[in-house]
Amino acid sequence: MTEILLAIGLVVFAWWFSTGAILILARLSGRVGQSATAAFSMVAGGAMVAVWALRDDMSIVGTAGAFGAALAVWGWHELMFLRGTITGPRRTALPAGLSGRARFATAWQCLAHHELALVATLGALIALTYGAENQTAAATFAVLWAMRVSAKLNIFAGVPSAAEEFLPPHLAYLKSYFRIGKASWLMPVSIGASSCVLLAMVISILATATGASGAFDAGAALAIDGSLNAPLNVPLDGALFGACLVATTLALGILEHLMLVLPLSETALWRWAMSPFSGNGPKGQRPVPTGATLVCAQPQPAPRHV
């Protein structure tokens, strides 16, 4: 199980560190900010090339590289959003009195370009790896995208908290589209559905790791006392390692959903990335965390649409 725990640790660290890196890049201003954004854009382009190069590499290094490439491409999209480069055609607050479909259509206009760019990128990753053995990059990006869309819809429908203290000023208008209050029916459905998918993935991973065939053999994967001390019957290959990476990414997405309804805060996790040395973002903006999902609002009091 040591190798599986290594994969989990790798994803958690990548999630934490890459989020902080995006926060710092998003806060850089002037020529430094422009140069950093251009450099990161080249990194993202190189990551797409890496996905193609690793499409049939099923070693642990190959699947880890594909995961890192997907994370880099995802981070580029979030950076473009935070800097206001790719958002949507509408950049104003929600007009008073709108509800139902009209409210949803107006909210969509605020994010349309960004969301369509994500879908296009997901399609490109699927095309690059179509028929290939290494599907880690496409699967990782798909999980990030699905959990992000789910979080956005939940914030739109209603959640108790939406990390409001981190909204960049130039995106402050987005707060008017959030519904802060009691969680809607969508939240338990989202968490329940994603948890079922995660459970199925974990069962498959443990069954493979313990050499079980067919249905999951709990006794083979867990000792009687419930500790994870059963030895691996098969070596951890790239396919299993990649599955662990994708499953952990999904688990972090579920955690971010829970942070929307529980008295938990992400602020302390990335306080180091918001220190004075990282400077101010475009037009004095403050960034928002960009983990598996992206949710943001600003610290100033704002009217709630309920």
Beta strands, then each sheet from edge to edge (+ up, - down):
end
